């Protein structure tokens, strides 16, 4: 079975008064990285995971965070991860 690597980017809008809490909560998610955030509550986030389900779970978790107003999927890429054979050095 071929393993996969998924990477997704999101724009997340949060209530301005909740930026610190939303930052903390997103940083607690496995595979989530915040690349930019504004005082007005706009975030640029990437999610990485082994399955589409793992990515969707994190998107749903972000949408459920207190203070998050909306999120928009910007990009999603899937790459196969080739397993090395025992003969490959």
Secondary structure, DSSP 4 states (H G I P E B T S, - for coil): --EEEEEEEEEEEE-GGGHHHHHHHHHTSTTEEEEEE-TTSEEEEEEEESSHHHHHHHHHHHHHSTTEEEEEEEEEEEEEEPPPPTT--
